[in-house]
């Protein structure tokens, strides 16, 4: 008989995890995380320039951050207790 294993996944919402929060979880500087995303060294976020902007805009969905780093924060529980 084949054994099956079930894994309970965190309740992902697709929220954009802030760079500062990711950096704190990784024990890195936020600038390091931004550069790693820009250069494609990590796969949990995208960096885009909009129009002629000199700054990047970042999107780091909670599921991708968790898949790459193991870090997840359930903000739905925090909102329920607030």
HELIX and SHEET records of a PDB file:
HELIX    1   1 UNK A   19  UNK A   26  1                                   8    
HELIX    2   2 UNK A   30  UNK A   38  1                                   9    
HELIX    3   3 UNK A   62  UNK A   69  1                                   8    
HELIX    4   4 UNK A   75  UNK A   81  1                                   7    
SHEET    1   A 2 UNK A  46  UNK A  48  0                                        
SHEET    2   A 2 UNK A  57  UNK A  59 -1                                        
END                                                                             
